Amino acid sequence: QVQLVESGGGSVQAGGSLKLSCSASIYSFSSVCMGWFRQAPGKERERVASINAYSQAWYADSVKGRFTISRDNALKTLYLQMNSLTAEDAAMYYCAAGGSSTCAAGFRYWGQGTQVTVSS
């Protein structure tokens, strides 16, 4: 019954910015880790950023300094601000919810994804 719905994907020029949103129908949203993953054609799914219940964030080295993950517990919404986008960032982006306050416990629920394309 848990539902995660991503939005905000689209096409952007290299060097541009995009902000993704994830609306989470989760009763205990404020108490769980949330994360963003992406998967490009021919590549494995990778975690790009996550944020625990204490609003402490983690970023993959490839996006550190360019992406910012945040959450609004009142709105039960997760965000990913992406700046200085490159072709390497083009992928399907997925929102995920963990089963614990910390991200070490892993992720249990997944959205359907939103596509991000980057043109030069």
N, C-alpha and C positions, 0 to 999 in steps of 0.2 A: 504493500500500500504506500510505501515511501516513493515519492516522485521528485525527480530533479529535472528541471527544465532550463536548458541553456539558451541564451540569446545574445545578440550583439556581434555575432560573426559577420564576415563579409570580405570584400576585397579592399585592399589598401596598398598604396604605393610604398616601395621600400623606403625606410626612414620614417614612415608615418606611424600613427598610433591608433589603437583600437581598445575599447573597453568591453569585456565580456561580463555577463551577469548570469547568475544561476539562482533561480527561484526554487527553494527547497520546501517541500511539504513534509516536514519532519517535526514531530512534536518536541523532541529534545534537541533541536537544532543548536541552541546555545551551549550544549554540553558535549558536543562531538567535534572531532577534527574534520575539516573540510579540505578538499584539494582540487587542483586542476591538473589534468593529464592531457597529453596530445599524442597523436599517431599520424605519421606521414606515410605515404605509399612506400612499401618496401622496408619500413622501419618498425622497430618494436615500440609498443606504447611506453611512454616515459612520463614520470611525474615531473612537472615543471615547477609547481609551487604548492605549498600546503600551509594551513594555519590551524593551530590547535584551539581548544576551548578557552585558553588564556590569551588569545590573540598574538601568540608568538609564531612568527612565520619562518618558513624554510623555502629556499630556492635552489633549483638546479644551477650548476655553474654556468650553463649556457645562456641563462636568462637573468642572472644576478646583475643588479644595477639597472636593468631595463624594465623588468616586470614588477608589479606590486600587487600582492594579494591582500584582500581585506574582507571583512564580514560585517553585516549589519544584523544583529540578532533580533532586533525589534521587527525588522522586515523579513527575517529568515532568508536573507539573500547573501550570496557570495559573489565577489567581484574579482576580476583580473584586469588590471590596467597594463597594457602592453605598449611600450614605447620603442622607438628606433628599430622597427621591425625589419627583418631581412627575409630572404627566400628560405632560409633554414627554419624560420618560424611557421611557415605554411604547413598546416595540418588540420586534422579534425580535433577540436578541443572538447574534452569531456570534464564535467563536474562530477565529483565523487564525495561521498560521505563515509566517514569512519564509524566504528562502533564504540569508540571510547573518547575520552577527553584529549588523549594524546594520539599522535599520528603513528606511533610505533605499533599500535594494535592492528593497523591495516585499514583497508577501505572495503565497505560492504555494499554500498549502493552507487549506481552509476546513472548518469543522464544519457540521452541519445546523441549528444554532441552538437556542436555548431562549427561550421567550416570557416576557416580563415585562409584566405589566399593573399599572396603578396606579389605585386607586379613591379617591374623595374622601369 
